[in-house]
């Protein structure tokens, strides 16, 4: 019998947790082809590894909101406030919108704007 690849235990653990081969390869610092070959070998040797979900890979990083449609003066002001708080403009905008929605402040803010 062929000697198992040293990455086999890690591939098995991650594959059983339904981590996609591309993510496994990245985490282990190996090629996707090597991961696919290990998964195939494991399946042929009796391991019950589930199929992987299809479609776009799940993002490992949270994407910041796109603020490209805001007027320049508004983006500039948000950038100033974000910088003063040690955040990116996207982090600040996300936090601001989260607090407004969570604390039910939308009507209070917009009603004040109309006066």
Jmol script that loads the backbone (N, CA, C; Angstrom):
load data "model"
ATOM      1  N   UNK A   1       0.840  -1.187   0.000  1.00  0.00           N
ATOM      2  CA  UNK A   1       0.000   0.000   0.000  1.00  0.00           C
ATOM      3  C   UNK A   1       0.880   1.243   0.000  1.00  0.00           C
ATOM      4  N   UNK A   2       0.447   2.231  -0.739  1.00  0.00           N
ATOM      5  CA  UNK A   2       1.188   3.480  -0.883  1.00  0.00           C
ATOM      6  C   UNK A   2       1.196   4.256   0.441  1.00  0.00           C
ATOM      7  N   UNK A   3       2.348   4.869   0.746  1.00  0.00           N
ATOM      8  CA  UNK A   3       2.469   5.687   1.956  1.00  0.00           C
ATOM      9  C   UNK A   3       1.577   6.920   1.823  1.00  0.00           C
ATOM     10  N   UNK A   4       0.698   7.222   2.812  1.00  0.00           N
ATOM     11  CA  UNK A   4      -0.174   8.393   2.688  1.00  0.00           C
ATOM     12  C   UNK A   4       0.623   9.694   2.703  1.00  0.00           C
ATOM     13  N   UNK A   5       0.097  10.651   2.003  1.00  0.00           N
ATOM     14  CA  UNK A   5       0.663  11.995   1.961  1.00  0.00           C
ATOM     15  C   UNK A   5       0.581  12.604   3.366  1.00  0.00           C
ATOM     16  N   UNK A   6       1.597  13.319   3.843  1.00  0.00           N
ATOM     17  CA  UNK A   6       1.558  13.879   5.195  1.00  0.00           C
ATOM     18  C   UNK A   6       0.408  14.867   5.431  1.00  0.00           C
ATOM     19  N   UNK A   7      -0.187  15.395   4.370  1.00  0.00           N
ATOM     20  CA  UNK A   7      -1.298  16.331   4.563  1.00  0.00           C
ATOM     21  C   UNK A   7      -2.630  15.606   4.738  1.00  0.00           C
ATOM     22  N   UNK A   8      -2.627  14.272   4.587  1.00  0.00           N
ATOM     23  CA  UNK A   8      -3.866  13.497   4.590  1.00  0.00           C
ATOM     24  C   UNK A   8      -4.744  13.752   5.815  1.00  0.00           C
ATOM     25  N   UNK A   9      -4.224  13.718   7.046  1.00  0.00           N
ATOM     26  CA  UNK A   9      -5.108  13.937   8.207  1.00  0.00           C
ATOM     27  C   UNK A   9      -5.784  15.309   8.183  1.00  0.00           C
ATOM     28  N   UNK A  10      -5.042  16.334   7.785  1.00  0.00           N
ATOM     29  CA  UNK A  10      -5.618  17.674   7.721  1.00  0.00           C
ATOM     30  C   UNK A  10      -6.653  17.780   6.605  1.00  0.00           C
ATOM     31  N   UNK A  11      -6.358  17.196   5.452  1.00  0.00           N
ATOM     32  CA  UNK A  11      -7.315  17.211   4.343  1.00  0.00           C
ATOM     33  C   UNK A  11      -8.592  16.494   4.764  1.00  0.00           C
ATOM     34  N   UNK A  12      -8.457  15.341   5.411  1.00  0.00           N
ATOM     35  CA  UNK A  12      -9.617  14.572   5.843  1.00  0.00           C
ATOM     36  C   UNK A  12     -10.476  15.386   6.816  1.00  0.00           C
ATOM     37  N   UNK A  13      -9.842  15.965   7.808  1.00  0.00           N
ATOM     38  CA  UNK A  13     -10.568  16.753   8.821  1.00  0.00           C
ATOM     39  C   UNK A  13     -11.312  17.913   8.176  1.00  0.00           C
ATOM     40  N   UNK A  14     -10.635  18.669   7.328  1.00  0.00           N
ATOM     41  CA  UNK A  14     -11.246  19.842   6.706  1.00  0.00           C
ATOM     42  C   UNK A  14     -12.309  19.452   5.682  1.00  0.00           C
ATOM     43  N   UNK A  15     -12.044  18.405   4.906  1.00  0.00           N
ATOM     44  CA  UNK A  15     -13.016  17.973   3.907  1.00  0.00           C
ATOM     45  C   UNK A  15     -14.297  17.473   4.574  1.00  0.00           C
ATOM     46  N   UNK A  16     -14.165  16.762   5.690  1.00  0.00           N
ATOM     47  CA  UNK A  16     -15.355  16.296   6.413  1.00  0.00           C
ATOM     48  C   UNK A  16     -16.137  17.459   7.005  1.00  0.00           C
ATOM     49  N   UNK A  17     -15.455  18.572   7.249  1.00  0.00           N
ATOM     50  CA  UNK A  17     -16.123  19.780   7.733  1.00  0.00           C
ATOM     51  C   UNK A  17     -16.694  20.608   6.577  1.00  0.00           C
ATOM     52  N   UNK A  18     -16.630  20.045   5.353  1.00  0.00           N
ATOM     53  CA  UNK A  18     -17.156  20.657   4.129  1.00  0.00           C
ATOM     54  C   UNK A  18     -16.418  21.937   3.734  1.00  0.00           C
ATOM     55  N   UNK A  19     -15.150  22.029   4.104  1.00  0.00           N
ATOM     56  CA  UNK A  19     -14.313  23.129   3.636  1.00  0.00           C
ATOM     57  C   UNK A  19     -13.925  22.794   2.201  1.00  0.00           C
ATOM     58  N   UNK A  20     -14.078  23.737   1.304  1.00  0.00           N
ATOM     59  CA  UNK A  20     -13.809  23.485  -0.105  1.00  0.00           C
ATOM     60  C   UNK A  20     -12.321  23.253  -0.359  1.00  0.00           C
ATOM     61  N   UNK A  21     -12.036  22.428  -1.371  1.00  0.00           N
ATOM     62  CA  UNK A  21     -10.641  22.103  -1.669  1.00  0.00           C
ATOM     63  C   UNK A  21      -9.747  23.330  -1.875  1.00  0.00           C
ATOM     64  N   UNK A  22     -10.266  24.374  -2.502  1.00  0.00           N
ATOM     65  CA  UNK A  22      -9.453  25.576  -2.700  1.00  0.00           C
ATOM     66  C   UNK A  22      -9.045  26.218  -1.384  1.00  0.00           C
ATOM     67  N   UNK A  23      -9.968  26.222  -0.429  1.00  0.00           N
ATOM     68  CA  UNK A  23      -9.649  26.777   0.893  1.00  0.00           C
ATOM     69  C   UNK A  23      -8.692  25.867   1.658  1.00  0.00           C
ATOM     70  N   UNK A  24      -8.896  24.554   1.510  1.00  0.00           N
ATOM     71  CA  UNK A  24      -7.983  23.602   2.155  1.00  0.00           C
ATOM     72  C   UNK A  24      -6.571  23.811   1.625  1.00  0.00           C
ATOM     73  N   UNK A  25      -6.443  23.919   0.304  1.00  0.00           N
ATOM     74  CA  UNK A  25      -5.127  24.115  -0.314  1.00  0.00           C
ATOM     75  C   UNK A  25      -4.461  25.384   0.210  1.00  0.00           C
ATOM     76  N   UNK A  26      -5.233  26.440   0.285  1.00  0.00           N
ATOM     77  CA  UNK A  26      -4.682  27.705   0.769  1.00  0.00           C
ATOM     78  C   UNK A  26      -4.229  27.582   2.221  1.00  0.00           C
ATOM     79  N   UNK A  27      -5.069  26.961   3.044  1.00  0.00           N
ATOM     80  CA  UNK A  27      -4.736  26.814   4.462  1.00  0.00           C
ATOM     81  C   UNK A  27      -3.493  25.958   4.675  1.00  0.00           C
ATOM     82  N   UNK A  28      -3.349  24.910   3.862  1.00  0.00           N
ATOM     83  CA  UNK A  28      -2.221  23.998   4.037  1.00  0.00           C
ATOM     84  C   UNK A  28      -0.993  24.404   3.220  1.00  0.00           C
ATOM     85  N   UNK A  29      -1.159  25.383   2.351  1.00  0.00           N
ATOM     86  CA  UNK A  29      -0.033  25.845   1.545  1.00  0.00           C
ATOM     87  C   UNK A  29       0.373  24.861   0.459  1.00  0.00           C
ATOM     88  N   UNK A  30      -0.627  24.177  -0.103  1.00  0.00           N
ATOM     89  CA  UNK A  30      -0.367  23.220  -1.182  1.00  0.00           C
ATOM     90  C   UNK A  30      -1.272  23.560  -2.360  1.00  0.00           C
ATOM     91  N   UNK A  31      -1.103  22.843  -3.467  1.00  0.00           N
ATOM     92  CA  UNK A  31      -1.929  23.110  -4.643  1.00  0.00           C
ATOM     93  C   UNK A  31      -3.306  22.463  -4.487  1.00  0.00           C
ATOM     94  N   UNK A  32      -4.271  23.012  -5.216  1.00  0.00           N
ATOM     95  CA  UNK A  32      -5.614  22.421  -5.219  1.00  0.00           C
ATOM     96  C   UNK A  32      -5.567  21.008  -5.781  1.00  0.00           C
ATOM     97  N   UNK A  33      -4.739  20.819  -6.801  1.00  0.00           N
ATOM     98  CA  UNK A  33      -4.630  19.491  -7.411  1.00  0.00           C
ATOM     99  C   UNK A  33      -4.212  18.458  -6.362  1.00  0.00           C
ATOM    100  N   UNK A  34      -3.280  18.820  -5.518  1.00  0.00           N
ATOM    101  CA  UNK A  34      -2.829  17.882  -4.475  1.00  0.00           C
ATOM    102  C   UNK A  34      -3.967  17.565  -3.510  1.00  0.00           C
ATOM    103  N   UNK A  35      -4.755  18.583  -3.161  1.00  0.00           N
ATOM    104  CA  UNK A  35      -5.890  18.363  -2.260  1.00  0.00           C
ATOM    105  C   UNK A  35      -6.925  17.457  -2.932  1.00  0.00           C
ATOM    106  N   UNK A  36      -7.261  17.753  -4.204  1.00  0.00           N
ATOM    107  CA  UNK A  36      -8.225  16.911  -4.917  1.00  0.00           C
ATOM    108  C   UNK A  36      -7.737  15.464  -5.005  1.00  0.00           C
ATOM    109  N   UNK A  37      -6.462  15.287  -5.247  1.00  0.00           N
ATOM    110  CA  UNK A  37      -5.915  13.930  -5.330  1.00  0.00           C
ATOM    111  C   UNK A  37      -6.038  13.215  -3.986  1.00  0.00           C
ATOM    112  N   UNK A  38      -5.760  13.917  -2.901  1.00  0.00           N
ATOM    113  CA  UNK A  38      -5.881  13.322  -1.562  1.00  0.00           C
ATOM    114  C   UNK A  38      -7.326  12.962  -1.262  1.00  0.00           C
ATOM    115  N   UNK A  39      -8.255  13.863  -1.603  1.00  0.00           N
ATOM    116  CA  UNK A  39      -9.676  13.594  -1.356  1.00  0.00           C
ATOM    117  C   UNK A  39     -10.117  12.369  -2.149  1.00  0.00           C
ATOM    118  N   UNK A  40      -9.709  12.283  -3.409  1.00  0.00           N
ATOM    119  CA  UNK A  40     -10.033  11.114  -4.222  1.00  0.00           C
ATOM    120  C   UNK A  40      -9.469   9.842  -3.617  1.00  0.00           C
ATOM    121  N   UNK A  41      -8.220   9.899  -3.172  1.00  0.00           N
ATOM    122  CA  UNK A  41      -7.579   8.743  -2.552  1.00  0.00           C
ATOM    123  C   UNK A  41      -8.326   8.334  -1.289  1.00  0.00           C
ATOM    124  N   UNK A  42      -8.694   9.327  -0.472  1.00  0.00           N
ATOM    125  CA  UNK A  42      -9.426   9.036   0.764  1.00  0.00           C
ATOM    126  C   UNK A  42     -10.785   8.391   0.469  1.00  0.00           C
ATOM    127  N   UNK A  43     -11.494   8.926  -0.508  1.00  0.00           N
ATOM    128  CA  UNK A  43     -12.796   8.355  -0.871  1.00  0.00           C
ATOM    129  C   UNK A  43     -12.636   6.923  -1.382  1.00  0.00           C
ATOM    130  N   UNK A  44     -11.636   6.680  -2.222  1.00  0.00           N
ATOM    131  CA  UNK A  44     -11.405   5.328  -2.745  1.00  0.00           C
ATOM    132  C   UNK A  44     -11.031   4.350  -1.635  1.00  0.00           C
ATOM    133  N   UNK A  45     -10.484   4.890  -0.544  1.00  0.00           N
ATOM    134  CA  UNK A  45     -10.070   4.044   0.579  1.00  0.00           C
ATOM    135  C   UNK A  45     -11.087   4.049   1.720  1.00  0.00           C
ATOM    136  N   UNK A  46     -12.335   4.377   1.389  1.00  0.00           N
ATOM    137  CA  UNK A  46     -13.429   4.173   2.329  1.00  0.00           C
ATOM    138  C   UNK A  46     -13.852   5.356   3.183  1.00  0.00           C
ATOM    139  N   UNK A  47     -13.210   6.496   3.052  1.00  0.00           N
ATOM    140  CA  UNK A  47     -13.620   7.659   3.862  1.00  0.00           C
ATOM    141  C   UNK A  47     -14.890   8.264   3.283  1.00  0.00           C
ATOM    142  N   UNK A  48     -15.807   8.610   4.157  1.00  0.00           N
ATOM    143  CA  UNK A  48     -17.072   9.216   3.751  1.00  0.00           C
ATOM    144  C   UNK A  48     -16.911  10.734   3.774  1.00  0.00           C
ATOM    145  N   UNK A  49     -16.510  11.275   2.651  1.00  0.00           N
ATOM    146  CA  UNK A  49     -16.316  12.722   2.523  1.00  0.00           C
ATOM    147  C   UNK A  49     -17.473  13.265   1.696  1.00  0.00           C
ATOM    148  N   UNK A  50     -18.236  14.221   2.263  1.00  0.00           N
ATOM    149  CA  UNK A  50     -19.398  14.741   1.531  1.00  0.00           C
ATOM    150  C   UNK A  50     -18.991  15.537   0.309  1.00  0.00           C
ATOM    151  N   UNK A  51     -19.938  15.677  -0.609  1.00  0.00           N
ATOM    152  CA  UNK A  51     -19.714  16.532  -1.771  1.00  0.00           C
ATOM    153  C   UNK A  51     -19.612  17.977  -1.288  1.00  0.00           C
ATOM    154  N   UNK A  52     -18.911  18.781  -2.036  1.00  0.00           N
ATOM    155  CA  UNK A  52     -18.726  20.177  -1.667  1.00  0.00           C
ATOM    156  C   UNK A  52     -19.808  21.017  -2.316  1.00  0.00           C
ATOM    157  N   UNK A  53     -20.230  22.093  -1.632  1.00  0.00           N
ATOM    158  CA  UNK A  53     -21.249  22.954  -2.238  1.00  0.00           C
ATOM    159  C   UNK A  53     -20.726  23.588  -3.513  1.00  0.00           C
ATOM    160  N   UNK A  54     -21.601  23.751  -4.472  1.00  0.00           N
ATOM    161  CA  UNK A  54     -21.222  24.372  -5.741  1.00  0.00           C
ATOM    162  C   UNK A  54     -21.504  25.864  -5.675  1.00  0.00           C
ATOM    163  N   UNK A  55     -20.947  26.583  -6.622  1.00  0.00           N
ATOM    164  CA  UNK A  55     -21.177  28.022  -6.684  1.00  0.00           C
ATOM    165  C   UNK A  55     -19.950  28.782  -6.244  1.00  0.00           C
ATOM    166  N   UNK A  56     -20.094  30.096  -6.119  1.00  0.00           N
ATOM    167  CA  UNK A  56     -18.933  30.908  -5.760  1.00  0.00           C
ATOM    168  C   UNK A  56     -18.411  30.538  -4.374  1.00  0.00           C
ATOM    169  N   UNK A  57     -17.113  30.634  -4.221  1.00  0.00           N
ATOM    170  CA  UNK A  57     -16.512  30.349  -2.928  1.00  0.00           C
ATOM    171  C   UNK A  57     -17.008  31.339  -1.893  1.00  0.00           C
ATOM    172  N   UNK A  58     -17.167  30.834  -0.683  1.00  0.00           N
ATOM    173  CA  UNK A  58     -17.565  31.717   0.411  1.00  0.00           C
ATOM    174  C   UNK A  58     -16.406  32.659   0.700  1.00  0.00           C
ATOM    175  N   UNK A  59     -16.719  33.867   0.928  1.00  0.00           N
ATOM    176  CA  UNK A  59     -15.669  34.837   1.228  1.00  0.00           C
ATOM    177  C   UNK A  59     -15.202  34.667   2.661  1.00  0.00           C
ATOM    178  N   UNK A  60     -13.888  34.771   2.856  1.00  0.00           N
ATOM    179  CA  UNK A  60     -13.348  34.673   4.196  1.00  0.00           C
ATOM    180  C   UNK A  60     -13.220  36.047   4.826  1.00  0.00           C
ATOM    181  N   UNK A  61     -13.297  37.060   4.008  1.00  0.00           N
ATOM    182  CA  UNK A  61     -13.228  38.419   4.528  1.00  0.00           C
ATOM    183  C   UNK A  61     -14.564  39.105   4.303  1.00  0.00           C
ATOM    184  N   UNK A  62     -14.915  39.962   5.227  1.00  0.00           N
ATOM    185  CA  UNK A  62     -16.124  40.745   5.073  1.00  0.00           C
ATOM    186  C   UNK A  62     -15.824  41.896   4.124  1.00  0.00           C
ATOM    187  N   UNK A  63     -16.665  42.060   3.147  1.00  0.00           N
ATOM    188  CA  UNK A  63     -16.465  43.153   2.208  1.00  0.00           C
ATOM    189  C   UNK A  63     -17.038  44.428   2.797  1.00  0.00           C
ATOM    190  N   UNK A  64     -16.316  45.504   2.631  1.00  0.00           N
ATOM    191  CA  UNK A  64     -16.809  46.794   3.084  1.00  0.00           C
ATOM    192  C   UNK A  64     -17.825  47.320   2.087  1.00  0.00           C
ATOM    193  N   UNK A  65     -18.782  48.121   2.570  1.00  0.00           N
ATOM    194  CA  UNK A  65     -19.779  48.656   1.640  1.00  0.00           C
ATOM    195  C   UNK A  65     -19.128  49.561   0.603  1.00  0.00           C
ATOM    196  N   UNK A  66     -19.731  49.582  -0.561  1.00  0.00           N
ATOM    197  CA  UNK A  66     -19.232  50.458  -1.619  1.00  0.00           C
ATOM    198  C   UNK A  66     -19.925  51.807  -1.479  1.00  0.00           C
ATOM    199  N   UNK A  67     -19.142  52.831  -1.366  1.00  0.00           N
ATOM    200  CA  UNK A  67     -19.678  54.168  -1.143  1.00  0.00           C
ATOM    201  C   UNK A  67     -19.495  55.049  -2.367  1.00  0.00           C
ATOM    202  N   UNK A  68     -19.341  54.432  -3.524  1.00  0.00           N
ATOM    203  CA  UNK A  68     -19.012  55.185  -4.734  1.00  0.00           C
ATOM    204  C   UNK A  68     -20.132  56.101  -5.201  1.00  0.00           C
ATOM    205  N   UNK A  69     -21.355  55.878  -4.775  1.00  0.00           N
ATOM    206  CA  UNK A  69     -22.456  56.709  -5.239  1.00  0.00           C
ATOM    207  C   UNK A  69     -22.733  57.904  -4.325  1.00  0.00           C
ATOM    208  N   UNK A  70     -22.005  58.015  -3.254  1.00  0.00           N
ATOM    209  CA  UNK A  70     -22.180  59.166  -2.369  1.00  0.00           C
ATOM    210  C   UNK A  70     -21.537  60.403  -2.994  1.00  0.00           C
ATOM    211  N   UNK A  71     -22.128  61.565  -2.763  1.00  0.00           N
ATOM    212  CA  UNK A  71     -21.478  62.795  -3.239  1.00  0.00           C
ATOM    213  C   UNK A  71     -20.096  62.948  -2.600  1.00  0.00           C
ATOM    214  N   UNK A  72     -19.189  63.561  -3.330  1.00  0.00           N
ATOM    215  CA  UNK A  72     -17.812  63.714  -2.872  1.00  0.00           C
ATOM    216  C   UNK A  72     -17.672  64.369  -1.519  1.00  0.00           C
ATOM    217  N   UNK A  73     -18.479  65.421  -1.257  1.00  0.00           N
ATOM    218  CA  UNK A  73     -18.364  66.109   0.037  1.00  0.00           C
ATOM    219  C   UNK A  73     -18.809  65.206   1.187  1.00  0.00           C
ATOM    220  N   UNK A  74     -19.793  64.354   0.945  1.00  0.00           N
ATOM    221  CA  UNK A  74     -20.261  63.431   1.982  1.00  0.00           C
ATOM    222  C   UNK A  74     -19.188  62.376   2.247  1.00  0.00           C
ATOM    223  N   UNK A  75     -18.616  61.812   1.173  1.00  0.00           N
ATOM    224  CA  UNK A  75     -17.544  60.824   1.345  1.00  0.00           C
ATOM    225  C   UNK A  75     -16.365  61.438   2.087  1.00  0.00           C
ATOM    226  N   UNK A  76     -16.037  62.668   1.753  1.00  0.00           N
ATOM    227  CA  UNK A  76     -14.912  63.349   2.395  1.00  0.00           C
ATOM    228  C   UNK A  76     -15.169  63.511   3.893  1.00  0.00           C
ATOM    229  N   UNK A  77     -16.379  63.921   4.247  1.00  0.00           N
ATOM    230  CA  UNK A  77     -16.707  64.106   5.667  1.00  0.00           C
ATOM    231  C   UNK A  77     -16.689  62.772   6.403  1.00  0.00           C
ATOM    232  N   UNK A  78     -17.258  61.726   5.789  1.00  0.00           N
ATOM    233  CA  UNK A  78     -17.227  60.405   6.413  1.00  0.00           C
ATOM    234  C   UNK A  78     -15.793  59.919   6.591  1.00  0.00           C
ATOM    235  N   UNK A  79     -14.948  60.190   5.617  1.00  0.00           N
ATOM    236  CA  UNK A  79     -13.540  59.785   5.704  1.00  0.00           C
ATOM    237  C   UNK A  79     -12.845  60.488   6.861  1.00  0.00           C
ATOM    238  N   UNK A  80     -13.138  61.772   7.057  1.00  0.00           N
ATOM    239  CA  UNK A  80     -12.543  62.513   8.177  1.00  0.00           C
ATOM    240  C   UNK A  80     -12.952  61.913   9.517  1.00  0.00           C
ATOM    241  N   UNK A  81     -14.237  61.630   9.659  1.00  0.00           N
ATOM    242  CA  UNK A  81     -14.745  61.066  10.915  1.00  0.00           C
ATOM    243  C   UNK A  81     -14.155  59.673  11.138  1.00  0.00           C
ATOM    244  N   UNK A  82     -14.130  58.868  10.094  1.00  0.00           N
ATOM    245  CA  UNK A  82     -13.589  57.513  10.209  1.00  0.00           C
ATOM    246  C   UNK A  82     -12.121  57.556  10.616  1.00  0.00           C
ATOM    247  N   UNK A  83     -11.361  58.429   9.989  1.00  0.00           N
ATOM    248  CA  UNK A  83      -9.934  58.525  10.310  1.00  0.00           C
ATOM    249  C   UNK A  83      -9.731  58.940  11.762  1.00  0.00           C
ATOM    250  N   UNK A  84     -10.543  59.877  12.246  1.00  0.00           N
ATOM    251  CA  UNK A  84     -10.434  60.322  13.639  1.00  0.00           C
ATOM    252  C   UNK A  84     -10.727  59.170  14.609  1.00  0.00           C
ATOM    253  N   UNK A  85     -11.520  58.201  14.172  1.00  0.00           N
ATOM    254  CA  UNK A  85     -11.862  57.048  15.004  1.00  0.00           C
ATOM    255  C   UNK A  85     -10.947  55.854  14.736  1.00  0.00           C
ATOM    256  N   UNK A  86      -9.982  56.016  13.850  1.00  0.00           N
ATOM    257  CA  UNK A  86      -9.050  54.943  13.547  1.00  0.00           C
ATOM    258  C   UNK A  86      -9.678  53.805  12.752  1.00  0.00           C
ATOM    259  N   UNK A  87     -10.649  54.139  11.900  1.00  0.00           N
ATOM    260  CA  UNK A  87     -11.339  53.136  11.103  1.00  0.00           C
ATOM    261  C   UNK A  87     -11.257  53.516   9.630  1.00  0.00           C
ATOM    262  N   UNK A  88     -11.504  52.523   8.787  1.00  0.00           N
ATOM    263  CA  UNK A  88     -11.646  52.830   7.367  1.00  0.00           C
ATOM    264  C   UNK A  88     -13.038  53.431   7.179  1.00  0.00           C
ATOM    265  N   UNK A  89     -13.244  54.083   6.061  1.00  0.00           N
ATOM    266  CA  UNK A  89     -14.556  54.663   5.788  1.00  0.00           C
ATOM    267  C   UNK A  89     -15.630  53.574   5.718  1.00  0.00           C
ATOM    268  N   UNK A  90     -15.278  52.420   5.170  1.00  0.00           N
ATOM    269  CA  UNK A  90     -16.221  51.300   5.098  1.00  0.00           C
ATOM    270  C   UNK A  90     -16.577  50.758   6.473  1.00  0.00           C
ATOM    271  N   UNK A  91     -15.574  50.608   7.343  1.00  0.00           N
ATOM    272  CA  UNK A  91     -15.842  50.139   8.707  1.00  0.00           C
ATOM    273  C   UNK A  91     -16.735  51.128   9.445  1.00  0.00           C
ATOM    274  N   UNK A  92     -16.432  52.416   9.298  1.00  0.00           N
ATOM    275  CA  UNK A  92     -17.228  53.434   9.970  1.00  0.00           C
ATOM    276  C   UNK A  92     -18.662  53.445   9.450  1.00  0.00           C
ATOM    277  N   UNK A  93     -18.832  53.395   8.133  1.00  0.00           N
ATOM    278  CA  UNK A  93     -20.173  53.416   7.548  1.00  0.00           C
ATOM    279  C   UNK A  93     -20.976  52.200   7.999  1.00  0.00           C
ATOM    280  N   UNK A  94     -20.332  51.038   8.049  1.00  0.00           N
ATOM    281  CA  UNK A  94     -21.012  49.826   8.505  1.00  0.00           C
ATOM    282  C   UNK A  94     -21.446  49.974   9.956  1.00  0.00           C
ATOM    283  N   UNK A  95     -20.552  50.470  10.788  1.00  0.00           N
ATOM    284  CA  UNK A  95     -20.890  50.647  12.205  1.00  0.00           C
ATOM    285  C   UNK A  95     -22.020  51.657  12.366  1.00  0.00           C
ATOM    286  N   UNK A  96     -21.940  52.761  11.650  1.00  0.00           N
ATOM    287  CA  UNK A  96     -22.955  53.809  11.726  1.00  0.00           C
ATOM    288  C   UNK A  96     -24.334  53.263  11.339  1.00  0.00           C
ATOM    289  N   UNK A  97     -24.402  52.570  10.216  1.00  0.00           N
ATOM    290  CA  UNK A  97     -25.679  52.015   9.765  1.00  0.00           C
ATOM    291  C   UNK A  97     -26.200  50.938  10.716  1.00  0.00           C
ATOM    292  N   UNK A  98     -25.297  50.151  11.281  1.00  0.00           N
ATOM    293  CA  UNK A  98     -25.709  49.124  12.240  1.00  0.00           C
ATOM    294  C   UNK A  98     -26.359  49.748  13.465  1.00  0.00           C
ATOM    295  N   UNK A  99     -25.743  50.786  14.006  1.00  0.00           N
ATOM    296  CA  UNK A  99     -26.292  51.451  15.195  1.00  0.00           C
ATOM    297  C   UNK A  99     -27.624  52.124  14.875  1.00  0.00           C
ATOM    298  N   UNK A 100     -27.708  52.774  13.722  1.00  0.00           N
ATOM    299  CA  UNK A 100     -28.957  53.442  13.334  1.00  0.00           C
ATOM    300  C   UNK A 100     -30.094  52.427  13.237  1.00  0.00           C
ATOM    301  N   UNK A 101     -29.840  51.293  12.593  1.00  0.00           N
ATOM    302  CA  UNK A 101     -30.884  50.269  12.439  1.00  0.00           C
ATOM    303  C   UNK A 101     -31.198  49.593  13.768  1.00  0.00           C
ATOM    304  N   UNK A 102     -30.158  49.218  14.497  1.00  0.00           N
ATOM    305  CA  UNK A 102     -30.348  48.506  15.774  1.00  0.00           C
ATOM    306  C   UNK A 102     -31.125  49.336  16.785  1.00  0.00           C
ATOM    307  N   UNK A 103     -30.808  50.618  16.875  1.00  0.00           N
ATOM    308  CA  UNK A 103     -31.434  51.496  17.871  1.00  0.00           C
ATOM    309  C   UNK A 103     -32.666  52.214  17.338  1.00  0.00           C
ATOM    310  N   UNK A 104     -33.130  51.805  16.165  1.00  0.00           N
ATOM    311  CA  UNK A 104     -34.352  52.341  15.552  1.00  0.00           C
ATOM    312  C   UNK A 104     -34.310  53.867  15.453  1.00  0.00           C
ATOM    313  N   UNK A 105     -33.218  54.372  14.904  1.00  0.00           N
ATOM    314  CA  UNK A 105     -33.009  55.820  14.805  1.00  0.00           C
ATOM    315  C   UNK A 105     -33.317  56.387  13.415  1.00  0.00           C
ATOM    316  N   UNK A 106     -33.725  55.554  12.489  1.00  0.00           N
ATOM    317  CA  UNK A 106     -33.919  56.002  11.108  1.00  0.00           C
ATOM    318  C   UNK A 106     -34.918  57.143  11.039  1.00  0.00           C
ATOM    319  N   UNK A 107     -36.110  56.957  11.620  1.00  0.00           N
ATOM    320  CA  UNK A 107     -37.135  58.003  11.554  1.00  0.00           C
ATOM    321  C   UNK A 107     -36.672  59.284  12.240  1.00  0.00           C
ATOM    322  N   UNK A 108     -36.014  59.142  13.381  1.00  0.00           N
ATOM    323  CA  UNK A 108     -35.554  60.337  14.094  1.00  0.00           C
ATOM    324  C   UNK A 108     -34.546  61.121  13.261  1.00  0.00           C
ATOM    325  N   UNK A 109     -33.664  60.429  12.597  1.00  0.00           N
ATOM    326  CA  UNK A 109     -32.648  61.106  11.790  1.00  0.00           C
ATOM    327  C   UNK A 109     -33.276  61.738  10.552  1.00  0.00           C
ATOM    328  N   UNK A 110     -34.092  60.994   9.845  1.00  0.00           N
ATOM    329  CA  UNK A 110     -34.694  61.510   8.617  1.00  0.00           C
ATOM    330  C   UNK A 110     -35.734  62.579   8.894  1.00  0.00           C
ATOM    331  N   UNK A 111     -36.508  62.462   9.991  1.00  0.00           N
ATOM    332  CA  UNK A 111     -37.492  63.493  10.337  1.00  0.00           C
ATOM    333  C   UNK A 111     -36.783  64.804  10.657  1.00  0.00           C
ATOM    334  N   UNK A 112     -35.617  64.722  11.323  1.00  0.00           N
ATOM    335  CA  UNK A 112     -34.865  65.945  11.632  1.00  0.00           C
ATOM    336  C   UNK A 112     -34.387  66.616  10.347  1.00  0.00           C
ATOM    337  N   UNK A 113     -34.064  65.830   9.325  1.00  0.00           N
ATOM    338  CA  UNK A 113     -33.580  66.376   8.068  1.00  0.00           C
ATOM    339  C   UNK A 113     -34.644  67.187   7.351  1.00  0.00           C
ATOM    340  N   UNK A 114     -35.938  66.806   7.514  1.00  0.00           N
ATOM    341  CA  UNK A 114     -37.014  67.460   6.784  1.00  0.00           C
ATOM    342  C   UNK A 114     -37.395  68.810   7.382  1.00  0.00           C
ATOM    343  N   UNK A 115     -37.064  69.076   8.627  1.00  0.00           N
ATOM    344  CA  UNK A 115     -37.436  70.340   9.272  1.00  0.00           C
ATOM    345  C   UNK A 115     -36.628  71.508   8.806  1.00  0.00           C
TER     346      UNK A 115
END
end "model"
wireframe off; spacefill off
backbone 0.3
color backbone group
